[in-house]
């Protein structure tokens, strides 16, 4: 969003046009090999179903809920589902699975990071959405409308969430957490310094490592569902939801949507990253499991040295 001060010195929204360039960096395998539109080998979709196990169905359902986009107009044959991310790994996973193309979008008039995009259309779109629809939340009704255009009587089966009665449902829900963490999660660690002043001891500077793990979204039901998953047996997590209301206005001079943030306590960061690392495709996030572990070992060594000195 673009904001600038008007003649009265008040921040207001203005339309900011930006230029972008889209380049195909991986061609559609079927087009490149001379296949007609929406014609696939006999075992093509069966192979995909064998690869997309329950945990990956949960992952992609919530990845699409987070950063995906669905395109369809009633009565039209053109339907598609796509997702764009600044990192390539999840995009590559889905593109290779469906033999789809990959595009990179570069923003020419902004200092924004390029994004990678994969797009499924026609039968591939229908097949993918039908697989993940039962596990979706935010965009579930959109997906269902697309599926029902071809299969009017399709109704997605309910996915149980009583992990004690149905332990098999744990895996797709772990995938949901991983998919949403890749698209809506944040993890990091950085050095900070705190300065304390007192008459007795003067100025003292304390250095430490600040770390965080949280989810952020404007969709409260999704945030609440992630919280419910993490609080349910066998998970021991104790997340907290915070609300943030930005003071900026949108183009209609209305307040922007509230943002909800779900934070995990610091003591549970390492456990969370270790537990969900197999279902996090972004290595830039997954690698924080090792960083948190090194921080724990460093702090442990420092405490042991303190005890020896004392």
N, C-alpha and C positions, 0 to 999 in steps of 0.2 A: 504494500500500500504506500502511496505517496502522500506525505503531509508537508505543508510549509506554512509560514506565518503570512497572514493577510495584511492589508494596510493598517488594521487596528492592532496588529501584533498578536493575533490569536491563531493558534495552529488549526488548520483546516485541511480536509482531504482534497487532493486534486488528482486527476487522471494522469498517470505517468506511462507514456508509451515506451515500450522497449523492443529492440530488434533481436531476433534469434535466428539461428541457422540449424537445420536438422540434417544430419548426414547418416546414411546407412553404413554401419561398420561390420555387420554380419548379415548376409543375404538369407532370405527364406529358402530353406533347403529344398522344398518341393517345387517352388518356382524355378530355382536354379537348375533343377534336374528334369525339367520339362513336364511335371505333373499338371494336369488340368486342375482348375480351382475346386477345392473341397473333395479331391479324390486322394485316398490314402491307402497304404498297404493293409491287407486284411488284419494283421495282428497289431497295427499301430496303436490303437486306443487301448487294447488289452495290455500292451507293454507299459503304457503310461500308468494304468491302474495298478500294475504290479510295483511300479516305482513310487507312486504317491501313496505311501502307507498312511495309517490313521494320523500319526503325528504330523506328517507333511500336509495332510488335508487341513488339519487345524491351523498349521502355520500359514498356508496360502489364503485360507478364509480370512484370517485377521490381517494379513499383509495387504490384501485387497481392501478390506474394511478401512485400513489406515491410510494408504497412499494410492489406492487403485481408483480407476475411473471406468464406468460402464456407459456405453453409448448404444441407444436403440430408440426408434420411434415406432409406435404401434402400426402394424400393417406393412412395415418395410422389411426387406430381407437382410439389410445390412445391420449387423449387430457385432459388438466387439467389447472386449475387456482389456484394459491396459494398466501398466504400472510404471512409474518413473521414479528413479532413485539416484542419489548422487554417487552411490557406490555400485559397482557392476556385478558383484557376486550373485545376489538373488536373481537379477535380470538374466544373467548367463544360465543359471540353473533352469529357469522356466523356458527360456528360448531354446536351449539344447533339448529339453524334454519334448517340446512340441515342434521342433524343427522350424521355429519362427525366426524372423529377422530381429536385429537389435539396431536401434538408432541412438545417436548421441546428439543432445540438444545443447548448443552453445549460445550463451546470451552475449550479444555483441555490444549492447549499450549499458550493461550492468556488470559489476564485479561479482557476479554470481558463479558458483561452481557449476561446471557442465553436469548434465544429468543423462542417465541411460534409460532407455525406454523399450519395453517389449509390448507387443500388441497381438492379441489373438482374435481372429474373426471367424465367421461362419460356423462350421461344424466343430472346429477347435475351441471356439468361444463357448458354444453350447455344452460340449463335453466337460470342459474345465469348470464352468459354473455349476453344472449339475453335480460334480464331485464335491465341490467346496460349499455349496449352498446350505446344507444342513448345519454347518459349523459357523456360518456368518452371523453377524449381529447388525451392524450399522447399515450395510448395503444389501441386506438379505432380500428385502421386498423388490428392490431393483433387479436383482439377479433372478428372482422368481418370475417377474414379468417377462423377462427375456426367454426363460425356459418354457413358460406356459404358452408363448406364441407358437412353439413347435409341438409341445406336449401339454395340451390344456388341462389334463387330469393329473399332472404331476404335483405332488405335495411332499416337501422335504420331511424325512423322518426326524423325530425329536431325538436330541442328543442328551442322555441322562447326565446329571452332575452329582449324583450320590456316589462318591468314590468308594465308600465302604461296601455298598451293595453291588456296585459294578466297577471293579478295579480296572477293567479294560478301557473305561472312559477317561482314565487319567492321562494316557498318552496324547489323544487329540487336544486335550486342554493344555498340556505342556507345550504342544505345538502352537496353540493360540497365543500363549504368553510369549514364545519366541518370535512369532511373526509380528506381533504388535510391538515388541521391544525393538525389532529391527527398523520399524517404520515410525513409531511414536515414542520410543524410549530414549533415554540419555544416560550415559555413563562416563565418568571421568575422574581424574585425580590430578591435583596441582599443588605446588608448594605455596604456603601462605605464611605471613608474619603478623604477629599480634604484639602491639606495643603497650606496655603498662607503665604508668608513672606513679610514684609515691614519694613522700618526703623522706621516708626511712631508707628505702633502697634505690631511690632515683629512677632512672628510666631502664626498663628491662624489655628485651626483645625475645619473643618465643617463636621459634620456627616449627612448623608442622606440615603434614600432608593432608590436604582436604580432599575428600572423595565423595561421590554422589552416585546414586542409582534411582532413577524415577521415570515414570510415564507421564506424558502430557497430552491433553486432548480437549476439544470443546464438547465432546460427546460424553456426558455424564454416565449414561447406562453402560457404555463400554468400560469406563474407568471402574465403575462399581462391580462389573462382572470380573475384571482382572483381580480386584481386591478380594472378591468372594473366592476365586480359585486359589489365590495365595494363602488365604486363611483356612481353607478346607483341609481336612485330613487327606494325605499324610504330610502336607506342607506345614512348616512351623512359622511362617512369616507373619509379621505384624505391621502391615502397611498403613499409612495414614493419607487421607485425601485433603488437599488444600485447594482453596478457590482463589483465583486471581482475576481481577477485573481491570482491564486496561482503560485508561482515561481517554484514549484516542477515539475519534469518531470515524465511521466509515463514509462512503460517498453519499449516503442518504442522510448524513448528519445524525446518525444514531450510534449508540455505543456498540463497540465491537463485541462479539460473543465472549462470554466468560470462558476462561481456561481453567481446566481442572488438572491438578497434578497429584499423582500418587507416589509418595516417597517411601522407600524402605529404610529402616534404621541402619546406621553404619555397621553395627555388629552383625548384620545379616547380608551385607553386600557380597562378601566372598562366597558364602554358601549359595546365594542366588546365582551368581555368575558361574560357579562350578556345576550347579544342578542343571542350568538351562543352556550352557555352552554348546552342547551337541545340536541344539535346535535354534542357534543363532547363526545365520549365514554370513553376516557382516564381520569379517575378521577384525576390523578396527574396533568393534565393540567386544567381540568374543575374547580378544587378547587381554582385556582388562581382568579376566580371572587370574592370569599369571601376575599381572601388576599388583593386584590386591594381595596376592599371596606373598610377593616379595616385600611389600610394605609391612605385612604382618611379621615376617621373619626379621626385618630390620628393627622394628619396634621391640620385638622379643629380645634381640641381641642388646639393644640399648638398655633395656630394663635389667638384664642380667649384669651388664657392666656397672650400672648404678649400684646394684646390690653389692658387688665386689668392692667398689670404692668405699661404700658406706661401712 
